[in-house]
Amino acid sequence: MITVDRIENGFAVVTDGKHRKDIPLEKIAGKPAEGTVLRFNGRTYSADEKATAKRRDYMRALQDSLWE
């Protein structure tokens, strides 16, 4: 699973938790945002909506646990 860390100078800066990679935005279908989980189909990347929602829910729960 790779996740968009940020968009910078025409690239999506992505990470898999250990490695960082810059992917040109033209290789990504749609308009990715920070936190979007990407899937690679062999030529291009696209957003994995289900994985993105799951990650967002996890991050929200983690954040909420810091305030308990």
Residue frames as a rotation matrix with the C-alpha (Angstrom) as fourth column:
MET 1
0.586 0.810 0.000 0.00
0.810 -0.586 0.000 0.00
0.000 0.000 -1.000 0.00
ILE 2
-0.651 -0.745 0.148 1.36
0.744 -0.665 -0.073 3.39
0.153 0.062 0.986 -0.95
THR 3
0.414 0.774 -0.479 -0.05
0.868 -0.495 -0.050 6.62
-0.276 -0.395 -0.876 0.40
VAL 4
0.205 -0.271 0.940 0.22
0.514 -0.788 -0.339 10.17
0.833 0.553 -0.022 -0.89
ASP 5
-0.198 -0.383 -0.903 2.20
0.962 -0.254 -0.103 12.19
-0.190 -0.888 0.418 1.63
ARG 6
0.074 0.207 -0.976 1.96
0.075 -0.977 -0.201 15.47
-0.994 -0.058 -0.087 -0.29
ILE 7
0.649 0.104 0.753 1.68
0.759 -0.019 -0.651 17.03
-0.054 0.994 -0.091 -3.75
GLU 8
0.386 -0.643 -0.662 4.73
0.052 -0.701 0.711 19.01
-0.921 -0.309 -0.237 -4.77
ASN 9
-0.249 -0.593 -0.766 5.94
-0.662 -0.472 0.581 20.53
-0.706 0.652 -0.275 -8.07
GLY 10
0.133 0.400 -0.907 3.83
-0.969 0.246 -0.033 18.27
0.210 0.883 0.421 -10.32
PHE 11
-0.542 -0.357 -0.761 4.59
-0.197 0.934 -0.298 15.12
0.817 -0.012 -0.577 -8.34
ALA 12
0.757 0.616 0.220 2.80
-0.440 0.229 0.868 13.08
0.484 -0.754 0.444 -5.73
VAL 13
-0.470 -0.863 0.187 5.28
-0.707 0.241 -0.664 12.28
0.528 -0.444 -0.724 -3.00
VAL 14
0.631 0.738 -0.241 4.25
-0.513 0.629 0.584 8.82
0.582 -0.245 0.775 -1.80
THR 15
-0.470 -0.751 0.464 5.42
-0.867 0.293 -0.403 6.45
0.167 -0.592 -0.788 0.91
ASP 16
0.196 0.486 -0.852 4.93
-0.174 0.872 0.458 2.82
0.965 0.059 0.255 1.79
GLY 17
0.986 0.143 0.083 6.03
-0.092 0.053 0.994 3.45
0.137 -0.988 0.066 5.36
LYS 18
0.474 -0.879 0.049 9.68
0.518 0.324 0.792 2.69
-0.712 -0.349 0.609 4.65
HIS 19
-0.564 -0.677 0.473 10.46
0.755 -0.189 0.628 4.20
-0.336 0.711 0.618 1.25
ARG 20
0.152 0.532 -0.833 9.61
-0.005 -0.843 -0.538 7.48
-0.988 0.086 -0.125 -0.42
LYS 21
-0.523 -0.255 0.813 8.95
0.780 0.241 0.577 7.92
-0.343 0.936 0.073 -4.14
ASP 22
-0.412 0.373 -0.831 7.94
-0.363 -0.904 -0.226 10.81
-0.836 0.209 0.508 -6.40
ILE 23
-0.372 0.400 0.838 5.28
0.792 0.607 0.061 9.92
-0.484 0.687 -0.543 -8.98
PRO 24
-0.999 0.046 0.001 4.43
-0.038 -0.824 0.566 12.38
0.027 0.565 0.824 -11.78
LEU 25
-0.458 0.889 0.007 0.81
-0.360 -0.179 -0.916 13.50
-0.813 -0.421 0.402 -11.44
GLU 26
-0.063 0.437 -0.897 0.12
-0.998 -0.029 0.055 12.55
-0.002 0.899 0.438 -15.07
LYS 27
-0.694 -0.221 -0.685 0.64
-0.291 0.957 -0.014 8.89
0.659 0.190 -0.728 -14.07
ILE 28
-0.890 0.437 -0.131 -2.17
0.292 0.324 -0.900 9.11
-0.351 -0.839 -0.416 -11.49
ALA 29
-0.452 0.823 0.344 -5.81
0.571 -0.030 0.821 8.93
0.686 0.568 -0.456 -12.54
GLY 30
0.615 0.770 -0.172 -7.89
0.660 -0.383 0.647 11.72
0.432 -0.511 -0.743 -11.03
LYS 31
0.158 -0.504 0.849 -6.66
-0.336 -0.836 -0.434 14.25
0.928 -0.217 -0.302 -8.52
PRO 32
0.137 -0.144 -0.980 -5.01
0.739 0.673 0.004 12.60
0.659 -0.725 0.199 -5.53
ALA 33
0.563 0.041 0.825 -4.90
-0.441 -0.830 0.342 14.38
0.699 -0.556 -0.449 -2.21
GLU 34
-0.535 -0.743 0.402 -2.80
-0.708 0.134 -0.694 13.98
0.462 -0.655 -0.598 0.89
GLY 35
-0.431 0.312 0.847 -3.68
-0.665 0.524 -0.532 10.65
-0.609 -0.793 -0.018 2.52
THR 36
0.570 0.651 -0.502 -4.99
-0.816 0.379 -0.437 8.99
-0.094 0.658 0.747 -0.65
VAL 37
-0.046 -0.517 0.855 -4.05
-0.191 0.844 0.501 5.32
-0.981 -0.140 -0.138 -0.94
LEU 38
0.128 0.005 -0.992 -2.92
-0.971 -0.201 -0.126 4.45
-0.200 0.980 -0.021 -4.47
ARG 39
0.420 0.009 0.908 -3.10
0.079 0.996 -0.046 1.23
-0.904 0.091 0.417 -6.43
PHE 40
-0.356 -0.631 -0.689 -0.80
-0.741 -0.259 0.620 0.50
-0.570 0.731 -0.375 -9.41
ASN 41
0.645 0.691 0.327 -2.26
-0.309 0.627 -0.715 -1.33
-0.699 0.360 0.618 -12.42
GLY 42
0.329 -0.613 0.718 0.99
0.765 0.619 0.178 -1.85
-0.554 0.491 0.673 -14.30
ARG 43
-0.205 -0.385 0.900 1.04
0.856 -0.517 -0.026 1.52
0.475 0.765 0.436 -16.09
THR 44
-0.302 0.187 0.935 -0.82
-0.214 -0.969 0.124 4.08
0.929 -0.162 0.332 -14.02
TYR 45
-0.930 0.038 -0.365 -1.93
0.365 0.213 -0.906 4.67
0.043 -0.976 -0.212 -10.46
SER 46
-0.189 0.902 0.389 -5.46
-0.064 -0.407 0.911 5.23
0.980 0.147 0.135 -9.22
ALA 47
-0.492 0.080 0.867 -7.07
-0.839 -0.309 -0.448 5.95
0.233 -0.948 0.219 -5.87
ASP 48
-0.600 0.352 -0.718 -8.20
0.386 0.914 0.125 2.96
0.700 -0.203 -0.685 -3.83
GLU 49
-0.169 0.624 0.763 -11.29
-0.494 -0.724 0.482 4.52
0.853 -0.295 0.431 -2.28
LYS 50
0.768 0.500 -0.401 -11.99
0.029 0.598 0.801 1.66
0.640 -0.627 0.445 0.13
ALA 51
0.149 -0.814 -0.562 -8.42
0.917 0.326 -0.229 1.54
0.369 -0.481 0.795 1.45
THR 52
-0.629 -0.350 0.694 -8.33
0.183 -0.934 -0.306 5.35
0.756 -0.065 0.652 1.68
ALA 53
0.259 0.820 0.510 -11.53
-0.494 -0.341 0.800 5.42
0.830 -0.459 0.317 3.77
LYS 54
0.770 -0.021 -0.638 -10.22
0.436 0.748 0.500 2.64
0.467 -0.663 0.585 6.01
ARG 55
-0.283 -0.951 -0.127 -6.92
0.838 -0.181 -0.515 4.48
0.466 -0.252 0.848 6.54
ARG 56
-0.456 0.178 0.872 -8.73
-0.182 -0.978 0.104 7.77
0.871 -0.111 0.478 7.23
ASP 57
0.652 0.756 0.055 -10.95
-0.271 0.164 0.949 6.07
0.708 -0.633 0.312 9.85
TYR 58
0.490 -0.567 -0.662 -7.91
0.789 0.611 0.061 4.46
0.369 -0.552 0.747 11.48
MET 59
-0.561 -0.758 0.331 -6.02
0.574 -0.645 -0.505 7.77
0.596 -0.094 0.797 11.60
ARG 60
-0.086 0.624 0.777 -9.07
-0.410 -0.733 0.544 9.55
0.908 -0.271 0.318 13.04
ALA 61
0.847 0.395 -0.356 -9.45
0.097 0.544 0.834 6.90
0.523 -0.741 0.422 15.77
LEU 62
0.072 -0.913 -0.402 -5.74
0.923 0.214 -0.320 7.14
0.378 -0.348 0.858 16.56
GLN 63
-0.611 -0.258 0.748 -6.00
0.124 -0.965 -0.231 10.91
0.782 -0.048 0.622 16.83
ASP 64
0.345 0.842 0.415 -9.10
-0.427 -0.253 0.868 10.67
0.836 -0.477 0.272 19.03
SER 65
0.677 -0.106 -0.728 -7.31
0.548 0.733 0.404 8.23
0.491 -0.672 0.554 21.35
LEU 66
-0.439 -0.895 0.084 -4.67
0.646 -0.379 -0.663 10.87
0.625 -0.237 0.744 22.08
TRP 67
-0.539 0.304 0.786 -7.34
-0.415 -0.907 0.066 13.10
0.733 -0.290 0.615 23.64
GLU 68
0.492 0.759 -0.426 -8.92
-0.011 0.495 0.869 10.49
0.871 -0.423 0.251 25.89
